[in-house]
């Protein structure tokens, strides 16, 4: 039986909507609104993702919150 690989959200480049919700601590509607208004939306076919690096940049600009990358350095 194949084991599913578990990734830390900070290791992923693209976040799904549920991962983005967990990462930011927001609900589904807020996550969708942020994806449609923020500069970090990535579409692959019909699927929508958040570019984590751009999301971290956007968060830093808006609120001064440190990103996973900045905390690792």
LOZAVO-451709 format. One record per atom (N, C-alpha, C): residue number from 1; residue in one letter; chain; atom name; x, y, z. Coordinates in Angstrom, 2 decimals, decimal comma, always signed. Example, Ala and Ser with C-alpha at 12.3 -4.5 7.8 and 13.67 -1.06 7.14 Angstrom:
BEGIN
<rec i="1" aa="a" ch="A" at="N" x="+13,19" y="-5,69" z="+7,80"/>
<rec i="1" aa="a" ch="A" at="CA" x="+12,30" y="-4,50" z="+7,80"/>
<rec i="1" aa="a" ch="A" at="C" x="+13,20" y="-3,30" z="+7,80"/>
<rec i="2" aa="s" ch="A" at="N" x="+12,85" y="-2,25" z="+7,08"/>
<rec i="2" aa="s" ch="A" at="CA" x="+13,67" y="-1,06" z="+7,14"/>
<rec i="2" aa="s" ch="A" at="C" x="+12,90" y="+0,03" z="+7,87"/>
***
This chain:
BEGIN
<rec i="1" aa="x" ch="A" at="N" x="+0,84" y="-1,18" z="+0,00"/>
<rec i="1" aa="x" ch="A" at="CA" x="+0,00" y="+0,00" z="+0,00"/>
<rec i="1" aa="x" ch="A" at="C" x="+0,88" y="+1,25" z="+0,00"/>
<rec i="2" aa="x" ch="A" at="N" x="+0,54" y="+2,19" z="-0,86"/>
<rec i="2" aa="x" ch="A" at="CA" x="+1,29" y="+3,44" z="-0,94"/>
<rec i="2" aa="x" ch="A" at="C" x="+0,94" y="+4,34" z="+0,22"/>
<rec i="3" aa="x" ch="A" at="N" x="+1,96" y="+4,97" z="+0,79"/>
<rec i="3" aa="x" ch="A" at="CA" x="+1,72" y="+5,94" z="+1,85"/>
<rec i="3" aa="x" ch="A" at="C" x="+1,63" y="+7,33" z="+1,25"/>
<rec i="4" aa="x" ch="A" at="N" x="+0,66" y="+8,09" z="+1,70"/>
<rec i="4" aa="x" ch="A" at="CA" x="+0,52" y="+9,46" z="+1,21"/>
<rec i="4" aa="x" ch="A" at="C" x="+1,62" y="+10,31" z="+1,82"/>
<rec i="5" aa="x" ch="A" at="N" x="+2,21" y="+11,15" z="+1,00"/>
<rec i="5" aa="x" ch="A" at="CA" x="+3,24" y="+12,07" z="+1,50"/>
<rec i="5" aa="x" ch="A" at="C" x="+2,56" y="+13,22" z="+2,21"/>
<rec i="6" aa="x" ch="A" at="N" x="+3,02" y="+13,52" z="+3,40"/>
<rec i="6" aa="x" ch="A" at="CA" x="+2,49" y="+14,64" z="+4,16"/>
<rec i="6" aa="x" ch="A" at="C" x="+3,47" y="+15,80" z="+4,02"/>
<rec i="7" aa="x" ch="A" at="N" x="+2,97" y="+16,94" z="+3,61"/>
<rec i="7" aa="x" ch="A" at="CA" x="+3,81" y="+18,12" z="+3,44"/>
<rec i="7" aa="x" ch="A" at="C" x="+3,44" y="+19,15" z="+4,48"/>
<rec i="8" aa="x" ch="A" at="N" x="+4,42" y="+19,79" z="+5,01"/>
<rec i="8" aa="x" ch="A" at="CA" x="+4,21" y="+20,95" z="+5,84"/>
<rec i="8" aa="x" ch="A" at="C" x="+3,79" y="+22,08" z="+4,90"/>
<rec i="9" aa="x" ch="A" at="N" x="+2,80" y="+22,87" z="+5,30"/>
<rec i="9" aa="x" ch="A" at="CA" x="+2,31" y="+23,95" z="+4,44"/>
<rec i="9" aa="x" ch="A" at="C" x="+3,45" y="+24,89" z="+4,05"/>
<rec i="10" aa="x" ch="A" at="N" x="+4,42" y="+25,08" z="+4,94"/>
<rec i="10" aa="x" ch="A" at="CA" x="+5,54" y="+25,98" z="+4,64"/>
<rec i="10" aa="x" ch="A" at="C" x="+6,47" y="+25,41" z="+3,57"/>
<rec i="11" aa="x" ch="A" at="N" x="+6,36" y="+24,12" z="+3,27"/>
<rec i="11" aa="x" ch="A" at="CA" x="+7,21" y="+23,51" z="+2,25"/>
<rec i="11" aa="x" ch="A" at="C" x="+6,57" y="+23,54" z="+0,87"/>
<rec i="12" aa="x" ch="A" at="N" x="+5,28" y="+23,84" z="+0,79"/>
<rec i="12" aa="x" ch="A" at="CA" x="+4,56" y="+23,80" z="-0,47"/>
<rec i="12" aa="x" ch="A" at="C" x="+4,60" y="+25,16" z="-1,16"/>
<rec i="13" aa="x" ch="A" at="N" x="+4,68" y="+25,13" z="-2,47"/>
<rec i="13" aa="x" ch="A" at="CA" x="+4,66" y="+26,36" z="-3,26"/>
<rec i="13" aa="x" ch="A" at="C" x="+3,26" y="+26,86" z="-3,52"/>
<rec i="14" aa="x" ch="A" at="N" x="+2,33" y="+25,93" z="-3,73"/>
<rec i="14" aa="x" ch="A" at="CA" x="+0,94" y="+26,28" z="-4,01"/>
<rec i="14" aa="x" ch="A" at="C" x="+0,06" y="+25,69" z="-2,92"/>
<rec i="15" aa="x" ch="A" at="N" x="-0,87" y="+26,49" z="-2,44"/>
<rec i="15" aa="x" ch="A" at="CA" x="-1,80" y="+26,04" z="-1,40"/>
<rec i="15" aa="x" ch="A" at="C" x="-3,19" y="+25,90" z="-2,00"/>
<rec i="16" aa="x" ch="A" at="N" x="-3,84" y="+24,79" z="-1,70"/>
<rec i="16" aa="x" ch="A" at="CA" x="-5,24" y="+24,62" z="-2,08"/>
<rec i="16" aa="x" ch="A" at="C" x="-6,09" y="+25,51" z="-1,19"/>
<rec i="17" aa="x" ch="A" at="N" x="-7,36" y="+25,63" z="-1,51"/>
<rec i="17" aa="x" ch="A" at="CA" x="-8,24" y="+26,48" z="-0,70"/>
<rec i="17" aa="x" ch="A" at="C" x="-8,29" y="+26,00" z="+0,75"/>
<rec i="18" aa="x" ch="A" at="N" x="-8,49" y="+24,69" z="+1,02"/>
<rec i="18" aa="x" ch="A" at="CA" x="-8,49" y="+24,25" z="+2,43"/>
<rec i="18" aa="x" ch="A" at="C" x="-7,16" y="+24,51" z="+3,14"/>
<rec i="19" aa="x" ch="A" at="N" x="-6,03" y="+24,34" z="+2,43"/>
<rec i="19" aa="x" ch="A" at="CA" x="-4,73" y="+24,63" z="+3,03"/>
<rec i="19" aa="x" ch="A" at="C" x="-4,57" y="+26,12" z="+3,32"/>
<rec i="20" aa="x" ch="A" at="N" x="-5,04" y="+26,95" z="+2,40"/>
<rec i="20" aa="x" ch="A" at="CA" x="-4,99" y="+28,40" z="+2,61"/>
<rec i="20" aa="x" ch="A" at="C" x="-5,86" y="+28,79" z="+3,80"/>
<rec i="21" aa="x" ch="A" at="N" x="-7,03" y="+28,17" z="+3,92"/>
<rec i="21" aa="x" ch="A" at="CA" x="-7,92" y="+28,44" z="+5,05"/>
<rec i="21" aa="x" ch="A" at="C" x="-7,22" y="+28,12" z="+6,37"/>
<rec i="22" aa="x" ch="A" at="N" x="-6,55" y="+26,97" z="+6,43"/>
<rec i="22" aa="x" ch="A" at="CA" x="-5,84" y="+26,58" z="+7,64"/>
<rec i="22" aa="x" ch="A" at="C" x="-4,65" y="+27,50" z="+7,90"/>
<rec i="23" aa="x" ch="A" at="N" x="-3,90" y="+27,82" z="+6,85"/>
<rec i="23" aa="x" ch="A" at="CA" x="-2,71" y="+28,66" z="+6,96"/>
<rec i="23" aa="x" ch="A" at="C" x="-3,05" y="+30,04" z="+7,51"/>
<rec i="24" aa="x" ch="A" at="N" x="-4,17" y="+30,61" z="+7,03"/>
<rec i="24" aa="x" ch="A" at="CA" x="-4,56" y="+31,96" z="+7,44"/>
<rec i="24" aa="x" ch="A" at="C" x="-5,54" y="+31,98" z="+8,60"/>
<rec i="25" aa="x" ch="A" at="N" x="-6,18" y="+30,85" z="+8,87"/>
<rec i="25" aa="x" ch="A" at="CA" x="-7,18" y="+30,81" z="+9,93"/>
<rec i="25" aa="x" ch="A" at="C" x="-8,46" y="+31,53" z="+9,54"/>
<rec i="26" aa="x" ch="A" at="N" x="-8,84" y="+31,41" z="+8,28"/>
<rec i="26" aa="x" ch="A" at="CA" x="-10,05" y="+32,07" z="+7,78"/>
<rec i="26" aa="x" ch="A" at="C" x="-11,02" y="+31,02" z="+7,24"/>
<rec i="27" aa="x" ch="A" at="N" x="-12,24" y="+31,42" z="+6,98"/>
<rec i="27" aa="x" ch="A" at="CA" x="-13,25" y="+30,54" z="+6,43"/>
<rec i="27" aa="x" ch="A" at="C" x="-13,17" y="+30,47" z="+4,91"/>
<rec i="28" aa="x" ch="A" at="N" x="-14,05" y="+29,62" z="+4,36"/>
<rec i="28" aa="x" ch="A" at="CA" x="-14,07" y="+29,37" z="+2,92"/>
<rec i="28" aa="x" ch="A" at="C" x="-14,36" y="+30,64" z="+2,12"/>
<rec i="29" aa="x" ch="A" at="N" x="-15,39" y="+31,38" z="+2,50"/>
<rec i="29" aa="x" ch="A" at="CA" x="-15,76" y="+32,59" z="+1,74"/>
<rec i="29" aa="x" ch="A" at="C" x="-14,66" y="+33,64" z="+1,77"/>
<rec i="30" aa="x" ch="A" at="N" x="-14,03" y="+33,81" z="+2,92"/>
<rec i="30" aa="x" ch="A" at="CA" x="-12,93" y="+34,78" z="+3,03"/>
<rec i="30" aa="x" ch="A" at="C" x="-11,75" y="+34,34" z="+2,17"/>
<rec i="31" aa="x" ch="A" at="N" x="-11,44" y="+33,05" z="+2,18"/>
<rec i="31" aa="x" ch="A" at="CA" x="-10,34" y="+32,54" z="+1,35"/>
<rec i="31" aa="x" ch="A" at="C" x="-10,61" y="+32,79" z="-0,13"/>
<rec i="32" aa="x" ch="A" at="N" x="-11,84" y="+32,52" z="-0,57"/>
<rec i="32" aa="x" ch="A" at="CA" x="-12,18" y="+32,77" z="-1,98"/>
<rec i="32" aa="x" ch="A" at="C" x="-12,10" y="+34,25" z="-2,32"/>
<rec i="33" aa="x" ch="A" at="N" x="-12,59" y="+35,09" z="-1,44"/>
<rec i="33" aa="x" ch="A" at="CA" x="-12,54" y="+36,54" z="-1,67"/>
<rec i="33" aa="x" ch="A" at="C" x="-11,09" y="+37,01" z="-1,78"/>
<rec i="34" aa="x" ch="A" at="N" x="-10,23" y="+36,53" z="-0,89"/>
<rec i="34" aa="x" ch="A" at="CA" x="-8,81" y="+36,89" z="-0,94"/>
<rec i="34" aa="x" ch="A" at="C" x="-8,16" y="+36,40" z="-2,23"/>
<rec i="35" aa="x" ch="A" at="N" x="-8,50" y="+35,19" z="-2,65"/>
<rec i="35" aa="x" ch="A" at="CA" x="-7,94" y="+34,66" z="-3,89"/>
<rec i="35" aa="x" ch="A" at="C" x="-8,34" y="+35,50" z="-5,09"/>
<rec i="36" aa="x" ch="A" at="N" x="-9,57" y="+35,97" z="-5,10"/>
<rec i="36" aa="x" ch="A" at="CA" x="-10,04" y="+36,74" z="-6,26"/>
<rec i="36" aa="x" ch="A" at="C" x="-9,56" y="+38,19" z="-6,23"/>
<rec i="37" aa="x" ch="A" at="N" x="-9,19" y="+38,71" z="-5,07"/>
<rec i="37" aa="x" ch="A" at="CA" x="-8,75" y="+40,10" z="-4,99"/>
<rec i="37" aa="x" ch="A" at="C" x="-7,25" y="+40,25" z="-4,77"/>
<rec i="38" aa="x" ch="A" at="N" x="-6,58" y="+39,20" z="-4,30"/>
<rec i="38" aa="x" ch="A" at="CA" x="-5,16" y="+39,28" z="-4,00"/>
<rec i="38" aa="x" ch="A" at="C" x="-4,29" y="+38,95" z="-5,21"/>
<rec i="39" aa="x" ch="A" at="N" x="-3,01" y="+39,30" z="-5,15"/>
<rec i="39" aa="x" ch="A" at="CA" x="-2,08" y="+39,06" z="-6,27"/>
<rec i="39" aa="x" ch="A" at="C" x="-1,44" y="+37,68" z="-6,24"/>
<rec i="40" aa="x" ch="A" at="N" x="-2,00" y="+36,73" z="-5,50"/>
<rec i="40" aa="x" ch="A" at="CA" x="-1,36" y="+35,44" z="-5,31"/>
<rec i="40" aa="x" ch="A" at="C" x="-2,16" y="+34,27" z="-5,88"/>
<rec i="41" aa="x" ch="A" at="N" x="-3,19" y="+34,56" z="-6,67"/>
<rec i="41" aa="x" ch="A" at="CA" x="-4,05" y="+33,53" z="-7,25"/>
<rec i="41" aa="x" ch="A" at="C" x="-3,37" y="+32,86" z="-8,44"/>
<rec i="42" aa="x" ch="A" at="N" x="-3,39" y="+31,53" z="-8,45"/>
<rec i="42" aa="x" ch="A" at="CA" x="-2,85" y="+30,73" z="-9,56"/>
<rec i="42" aa="x" ch="A" at="C" x="-3,95" y="+29,78" z="-10,01"/>
<rec i="43" aa="x" ch="A" at="N" x="-4,25" y="+29,79" z="-11,31"/>
<rec i="43" aa="x" ch="A" at="CA" x="-5,26" y="+28,88" z="-11,85"/>
<rec i="43" aa="x" ch="A" at="C" x="-4,57" y="+27,84" z="-12,70"/>
<rec i="44" aa="x" ch="A" at="N" x="-4,92" y="+26,58" z="-12,45"/>
<rec i="44" aa="x" ch="A" at="CA" x="-4,44" y="+25,47" z="-13,27"/>
<rec i="44" aa="x" ch="A" at="C" x="-5,69" y="+24,73" z="-13,70"/>
<rec i="45" aa="x" ch="A" at="N" x="-6,06" y="+24,93" z="-14,95"/>
<rec i="45" aa="x" ch="A" at="CA" x="-7,34" y="+24,40" z="-15,42"/>
<rec i="45" aa="x" ch="A" at="C" x="-8,47" y="+25,10" z="-14,67"/>
<rec i="46" aa="x" ch="A" at="N" x="-9,32" y="+24,32" z="-14,06"/>
<rec i="46" aa="x" ch="A" at="CA" x="-10,43" y="+24,88" z="-13,28"/>
<rec i="46" aa="x" ch="A" at="C" x="-10,09" y="+25,01" z="-11,80"/>
<rec i="47" aa="x" ch="A" at="N" x="-8,91" y="+24,53" z="-11,41"/>
<rec i="47" aa="x" ch="A" at="CA" x="-8,52" y="+24,56" z="-10,00"/>
<rec i="47" aa="x" ch="A" at="C" x="-7,87" y="+25,90" z="-9,66"/>
<rec i="48" aa="x" ch="A" at="N" x="-8,06" y="+26,32" z="-8,42"/>
<rec i="48" aa="x" ch="A" at="CA" x="-7,53" y="+27,60" z="-7,95"/>
<rec i="48" aa="x" ch="A" at="C" x="-6,62" y="+27,33" z="-6,76"/>
<rec i="49" aa="x" ch="A" at="N" x="-5,44" y="+27,95" z="-6,79"/>
<rec i="49" aa="x" ch="A" at="CA" x="-4,46" y="+27,80" z="-5,73"/>
<rec i="49" aa="x" ch="A" at="C" x="-3,95" y="+29,18" z="-5,31"/>
<rec i="50" aa="x" ch="A" at="N" x="-3,32" y="+29,23" z="-4,16"/>
<rec i="50" aa="x" ch="A" at="CA" x="-2,63" y="+30,43" z="-3,72"/>
<rec i="50" aa="x" ch="A" at="C" x="-1,13" y="+30,17" z="-3,79"/>
<rec i="51" aa="x" ch="A" at="N" x="-0,40" y="+31,07" z="-4,44"/>
<rec i="51" aa="x" ch="A" at="CA" x="+1,06" y="+30,99" z="-4,46"/>
<rec i="51" aa="x" ch="A" at="C" x="+1,53" y="+31,42" z="-3,07"/>
<rec i="52" aa="x" ch="A" at="N" x="+2,12" y="+30,48" z="-2,31"/>
<rec i="52" aa="x" ch="A" at="CA" x="+2,44" y="+30,75" z="-0,92"/>
<rec i="52" aa="x" ch="A" at="C" x="+3,47" y="+31,86" z="-0,76"/>
<rec i="53" aa="x" ch="A" at="N" x="+4,47" y="+31,92" z="-1,63"/>
<rec i="53" aa="x" ch="A" at="CA" x="+5,49" y="+32,97" z="-1,52"/>
<rec i="53" aa="x" ch="A" at="C" x="+4,87" y="+34,35" z="-1,73"/>
<rec i="54" aa="x" ch="A" at="N" x="+4,00" y="+34,48" z="-2,74"/>
<rec i="54" aa="x" ch="A" at="CA" x="+3,34" y="+35,76" z="-2,98"/>
<rec i="54" aa="x" ch="A" at="C" x="+2,35" y="+36,08" z="-1,87"/>
<rec i="55" aa="x" ch="A" at="N" x="+1,69" y="+35,04" z="-1,33"/>
<rec i="55" aa="x" ch="A" at="CA" x="+0,78" y="+35,25" z="-0,20"/>
<rec i="55" aa="x" ch="A" at="C" x="+1,55" y="+35,77" z="+1,01"/>
<rec i="56" aa="x" ch="A" at="N" x="+2,72" y="+35,19" z="+1,28"/>
<rec i="56" aa="x" ch="A" at="CA" x="+3,55" y="+35,65" z="+2,39"/>
<rec i="56" aa="x" ch="A" at="C" x="+3,99" y="+37,10" z="+2,19"/>
<rec i="57" aa="x" ch="A" at="N" x="+4,39" y="+37,44" z="+0,96"/>
<rec i="57" aa="x" ch="A" at="CA" x="+4,78" y="+38,82" z="+0,65"/>
<rec i="57" aa="x" ch="A" at="C" x="+3,61" y="+39,77" z="+0,91"/>
<rec i="58" aa="x" ch="A" at="N" x="+2,44" y="+39,40" z="+0,42"/>
<rec i="58" aa="x" ch="A" at="CA" x="+1,24" y="+40,20" z="+0,58"/>
<rec i="58" aa="x" ch="A" at="C" x="+0,91" y="+40,38" z="+2,05"/>
<rec i="59" aa="x" ch="A" at="N" x="+1,02" y="+39,30" z="+2,83"/>
<rec i="59" aa="x" ch="A" at="CA" x="+0,77" y="+39,40" z="+4,27"/>
<rec i="59" aa="x" ch="A" at="C" x="+1,76" y="+40,34" z="+4,95"/>
<rec i="60" aa="x" ch="A" at="N" x="+3,02" y="+40,24" z="+4,57"/>
<rec i="60" aa="x" ch="A" at="CA" x="+4,04" y="+41,12" z="+5,15"/>
<rec i="60" aa="x" ch="A" at="C" x="+3,75" y="+42,58" z="+4,85"/>
<rec i="61" aa="x" ch="A" at="N" x="+3,36" y="+42,85" z="+3,61"/>
<rec i="61" aa="x" ch="A" at="CA" x="+3,04" y="+44,23" z="+3,22"/>
<rec i="61" aa="x" ch="A" at="C" x="+1,83" y="+44,75" z="+3,98"/>
<rec i="62" aa="x" ch="A" at="N" x="+0,81" y="+43,91" z="+4,13"/>
<rec i="62" aa="x" ch="A" at="CA" x="-0,45" y="+44,34" z="+4,73"/>
<rec i="62" aa="x" ch="A" at="C" x="-0,41" y="+44,40" z="+6,25"/>
<rec i="63" aa="x" ch="A" at="N" x="+0,32" y="+43,47" z="+6,87"/>
<rec i="63" aa="x" ch="A" at="CA" x="+0,20" y="+43,38" z="+8,32"/>
<rec i="63" aa="x" ch="A" at="C" x="+1,50" y="+43,25" z="+9,09"/>
<rec i="64" aa="x" ch="A" at="N" x="+2,60" y="+43,03" z="+8,41"/>
<rec i="64" aa="x" ch="A" at="CA" x="+3,86" y="+42,86" z="+9,11"/>
<rec i="64" aa="x" ch="A" at="C" x="+4,04" y="+41,47" z="+9,71"/>
<rec i="65" aa="x" ch="A" at="N" x="+3,18" y="+40,51" z="+9,33"/>
<rec i="65" aa="x" ch="A" at="CA" x="+3,32" y="+39,14" z="+9,83"/>
<rec i="65" aa="x" ch="A" at="C" x="+4,49" y="+38,49" z="+9,13"/>
<rec i="66" aa="x" ch="A" at="N" x="+5,30" y="+37,76" z="+9,90"/>
<rec i="66" aa="x" ch="A" at="CA" x="+6,44" y="+37,07" z="+9,32"/>
<rec i="66" aa="x" ch="A" at="C" x="+5,99" y="+35,82" z="+8,60"/>
<rec i="67" aa="x" ch="A" at="N" x="+6,65" y="+35,50" z="+7,49"/>
<rec i="67" aa="x" ch="A" at="CA" x="+6,31" y="+34,31" z="+6,71"/>
<rec i="67" aa="x" ch="A" at="C" x="+7,11" y="+33,12" z="+7,18"/>
<rec i="68" aa="x" ch="A" at="N" x="+6,77" y="+31,95" z="+6,68"/>
<rec i="68" aa="x" ch="A" at="CA" x="+7,51" y="+30,72" z="+6,97"/>
<rec i="68" aa="x" ch="A" at="C" x="+8,96" y="+30,86" z="+6,52"/>
<rec i="69" aa="x" ch="A" at="N" x="+9,16" y="+31,47" z="+5,36"/>
<rec i="69" aa="x" ch="A" at="CA" x="+10,51" y="+31,63" z="+4,81"/>
<rec i="69" aa="x" ch="A" at="C" x="+11,34" y="+32,53" z="+5,70"/>
<rec i="70" aa="x" ch="A" at="N" x="+10,78" y="+33,63" z="+6,14"/>
<rec i="70" aa="x" ch="A" at="CA" x="+11,52" y="+34,55" z="+7,01"/>
<rec i="70" aa="x" ch="A" at="C" x="+11,83" y="+33,91" z="+8,35"/>
<rec i="71" aa="x" ch="A" at="N" x="+10,94" y="+33,08" z="+8,87"/>
<rec i="71" aa="x" ch="A" at="CA" x="+11,18" y="+32,42" z="+10,14"/>
<rec i="71" aa="x" ch="A" at="C" x="+12,25" y="+31,36" z="+10,04"/>
<rec i="72" aa="x" ch="A" at="N" x="+12,42" y="+30,77" z="+8,85"/>
<rec i="72" aa="x" ch="A" at="CA" x="+13,43" y="+29,72" z="+8,65"/>
<rec i="72" aa="x" ch="A" at="C" x="+14,83" y="+30,29" z="+8,54"/>
<rec i="73" aa="x" ch="A" at="N" x="+14,95" y="+31,56" z="+8,20"/>
<rec i="73" aa="x" ch="A" at="CA" x="+16,28" y="+32,16" z="+8,00"/>
<rec i="73" aa="x" ch="A" at="C" x="+16,94" y="+32,54" z="+9,29"/>
***
